């Protein structure tokens, strides 16, 4: 996911159609007296390609994911600047992706302000220009966040193709080894182009996985 902040903006955002939903890096959080105690942490999973409908039940797919906690969803995307690629959207409504399912990972004792501070600190390790489809993508970010908030990891199938790709990095197409996935949710043409690239990469990794199974490797 790539951001294009306009001159003078301190925080990139996107408003889509008539919706008042704000797409931004971080929004202000008000203290909530009900925050105390164990708050559920969800992993929201989105489809990046229609091919997921065929391969999901086999434990494969190309997915985007975000972590939902205290009524906000946090995710990681790509841009060209050496600054944070962590952003926030309304839960289960990430622009440009098709929502698939929400998974309860666990609970956290952090209140909303503590979670916000945690995300701001963690975002220093996730700059947009360090995004990589295979070794540092949105699912890697969510795995990191979920483990630190709940002590539990995300399901392996969410990022399985990236893990397979990291094991067979030398045989992946050159276009699949670029550092960042360039995609702008508000631009239909660029979305379609990147989804085609993802489908091509998905086919490559599926082929690699099939050869693994044929050779007796799990």
C-alpha positions as CSV (number, residue, x, y, z in Angstrom):
1,X,0.0,0.0,0.0
2,X,1.5,3.3,-1.0
3,X,0.7,6.8,0.3
4,X,0.9,10.1,-1.6
5,X,0.7,12.9,0.9
6,X,0.0,16.3,-0.6
7,X,2.2,19.3,0.2
8,X,1.6,20.7,3.6
9,X,-0.1,17.6,5.1
10,X,1.4,16.3,8.3
11,X,-0.8,13.2,8.3
12,X,-1.9,11.5,5.0
13,X,-5.6,10.7,4.8
14,X,-8.1,9.6,2.2
15,X,-11.9,10.2,2.1
16,X,-13.8,7.8,-0.1
17,X,-17.1,8.8,-1.7
18,X,-19.8,10.0,0.7
19,X,-18.2,8.2,3.6
20,X,-16.8,10.2,6.5
21,X,-14.3,7.5,7.3
22,X,-10.9,8.9,7.6
23,X,-7.9,6.9,6.3
24,X,-4.8,8.1,8.2
25,X,-1.7,7.1,10.1
26,X,-2.9,7.9,13.6
27,X,-6.0,9.6,15.0
28,X,-6.5,11.2,18.3
29,X,-7.7,8.9,21.1
30,X,-9.8,10.0,24.0
31,X,-9.4,8.3,27.4
32,X,-12.2,5.8,28.1
33,X,-13.2,4.7,31.6
34,X,-14.3,1.3,30.1
35,X,-10.8,0.6,28.8
36,X,-9.6,-1.2,31.9
37,X,-9.4,-5.0,31.9
38,X,-8.9,-7.4,29.1
39,X,-9.7,-6.0,25.7
40,X,-10.0,-8.3,22.7
41,X,-7.5,-8.2,19.9
42,X,-8.7,-9.2,16.4
43,X,-6.8,-10.0,13.2
44,X,-8.9,-8.7,10.2
45,X,-8.0,-10.6,7.0
46,X,-8.7,-9.3,3.5
47,X,-8.4,-10.9,0.1
48,X,-5.9,-9.5,-2.4
49,X,-7.1,-11.7,-5.3
50,X,-10.2,-13.6,-6.3
51,X,-8.0,-16.7,-6.5
52,X,-8.2,-16.9,-2.7
53,X,-11.6,-18.3,-3.1
54,X,-10.1,-21.4,-4.7
55,X,-7.1,-21.9,-2.5
56,X,-8.3,-20.6,0.9
57,X,-9.6,-24.1,1.9
58,X,-6.2,-25.6,1.1
59,X,-4.5,-23.2,3.5
60,X,-3.1,-20.8,0.8
61,X,-3.9,-17.3,-0.4
62,X,-2.6,-13.8,-0.9
63,X,-3.9,-11.8,2.1
64,X,-3.7,-8.3,3.6
65,X,-4.3,-8.1,7.3
66,X,-4.7,-5.5,10.1
67,X,-5.0,-5.6,13.9
68,X,-8.2,-4.4,15.5
69,X,-8.1,-3.2,19.1
70,X,-10.1,-0.6,21.0
71,X,-12.2,0.2,17.9
72,X,-9.4,0.9,15.6
73,X,-7.5,-1.1,13.0
74,X,-3.8,-0.8,12.4
75,X,-1.9,-2.0,9.4
76,X,1.4,-1.6,7.5
77,X,1.8,-0.4,3.9
78,X,4.4,0.8,1.4
79,X,5.5,4.2,0.3
80,X,8.7,5.8,-0.9
81,X,9.6,7.9,2.1
82,X,11.8,6.9,5.0
83,X,8.9,7.4,7.5
84,X,6.3,5.2,9.1
85,X,4.2,3.0,7.0
86,X,1.9,2.1,9.8
87,X,-1.6,3.5,9.4
88,X,-5.1,3.3,10.9
89,X,-8.5,2.7,9.3
90,X,-12.0,1.9,10.6
91,X,-12.2,-1.8,11.5
92,X,-12.8,-4.2,8.6
93,X,-13.0,-1.3,6.1
94,X,-9.5,-1.1,4.7
95,X,-9.8,0.7,1.3
96,X,-8.9,-1.3,-1.8
97,X,-9.3,-4.8,-0.2
98,X,-12.2,-7.3,0.2
99,X,-12.8,-8.2,3.8
100,X,-12.8,-12.0,4.4
101,X,-12.9,-12.7,8.2
102,X,-12.1,-11.5,11.6
103,X,-10.1,-13.7,14.0
104,X,-9.9,-13.3,17.8
105,X,-6.2,-13.6,18.6
106,X,-6.4,-12.9,22.4
107,X,-6.7,-10.0,24.8
108,X,-4.6,-7.2,26.0
109,X,-4.6,-5.3,29.3
110,X,-3.5,-2.0,27.6
111,X,-6.0,0.8,27.4
112,X,-6.5,2.8,24.3
113,X,-3.9,5.4,25.1
114,X,-1.3,2.7,25.9
115,X,-2.0,0.9,22.7
116,X,-1.6,4.2,20.7
117,X,1.7,4.8,22.4
118,X,2.8,1.2,21.7
119,X,1.8,1.6,18.0
120,X,3.7,4.9,17.6
121,X,6.8,3.4,19.0
122,X,6.5,0.2,16.9
123,X,5.9,2.2,13.8
124,X,9.6,3.4,14.0
125,X,10.5,-0.2,13.0
126,X,8.1,-0.2,10.0
127,X,9.0,2.5,7.6
128,X,7.1,2.5,4.3
129,X,10.2,2.3,2.2
130,X,11.2,-1.0,4.0
131,X,8.0,-2.8,3.0
132,X,8.8,-6.1,1.1
133,X,6.1,-8.5,-0.1
134,X,8.1,-11.5,1.0
135,X,10.2,-10.6,4.0
136,X,8.4,-7.6,5.6
137,X,4.8,-7.2,4.7
138,X,1.5,-6.3,6.4
139,X,1.2,-9.8,7.8
140,X,4.6,-9.7,9.4
141,X,3.6,-6.5,11.1
142,X,0.4,-8.0,12.4
143,X,2.2,-11.0,13.7
144,X,4.6,-8.7,15.6
145,X,1.7,-6.6,17.0
146,X,-0.4,-9.6,18.0
147,X,2.4,-11.3,19.8
148,X,3.4,-8.2,21.8
149,X,-0.2,-7.4,22.7
150,X,-1.5,-10.9,23.5
151,X,1.5,-13.3,23.6
152,X,-0.1,-15.2,20.7
153,X,0.8,-15.3,17.0
154,X,-1.4,-15.1,14.0
155,X,-2.6,-18.2,12.0
156,X,0.2,-19.5,9.8
157,X,-2.0,-19.7,6.7
158,X,-2.3,-15.8,6.6
159,X,1.3,-15.4,5.6
160,X,2.1,-18.9,4.3
161,X,3.0,-17.9,0.7
162,X,5.5,-15.3,2.0
163,X,7.1,-17.9,4.2
164,X,7.4,-20.3,1.2
165,X,8.7,-17.4,-0.9
166,X,11.4,-16.6,1.6
167,X,12.6,-20.2,1.4
168,X,12.7,-20.1,-2.4
169,X,13.8,-16.5,-2.8
170,X,16.3,-17.2,-5.6
171,X,13.7,-18.7,-7.9
172,X,11.0,-16.0,-7.6
173,X,10.4,-13.7,-10.5
174,X,12.5,-10.5,-10.4
175,X,9.3,-8.4,-10.3
176,X,8.3,-10.2,-7.1
177,X,11.6,-9.4,-5.3
178,X,11.2,-5.7,-5.4
179,X,11.4,-4.0,-1.9
180,X,8.0,-2.5,-1.9
181,X,4.5,-3.3,-3.3
182,X,3.4,-0.1,-5.0
183,X,-0.4,0.3,-4.7
184,X,-2.7,3.2,-4.1
185,X,-6.2,2.1,-2.8
186,X,-8.0,5.1,-4.4
187,X,-6.6,4.4,-7.9
188,X,-8.6,1.7,-9.7
189,X,-6.1,1.3,-12.5
190,X,-3.0,0.9,-10.3
191,X,-5.0,-1.4,-8.0
192,X,-5.8,-3.7,-11.0
193,X,-2.2,-3.7,-12.1
194,X,-0.8,-4.6,-8.7
195,X,-3.5,-7.3,-8.2
196,X,-2.4,-8.8,-11.5
197,X,1.2,-8.9,-10.2
198,X,0.0,-10.5,-7.0
199,X,-1.9,-13.2,-9.0
200,X,1.2,-13.9,-11.0
201,X,3.3,-14.2,-7.8
202,X,0.6,-16.3,-6.2
203,X,0.7,-18.7,-9.2
204,X,4.5,-18.9,-8.9
205,X,4.4,-19.7,-5.1
206,X,1.6,-22.2,-5.5
207,X,3.7,-24.0,-8.1
208,X,6.6,-24.1,-5.7
209,X,4.4,-25.4,-2.9
210,X,3.0,-28.1,-5.2
211,X,6.5,-29.3,-6.1
212,X,7.3,-29.4,-2.3
213,X,4.3,-31.7,-1.7
214,X,5.2,-33.9,-4.7
215,X,8.7,-34.3,-3.3
216,X,7.4,-35.3,0.1
217,X,8.1,-32.0,1.9
218,X,5.4,-30.6,4.2
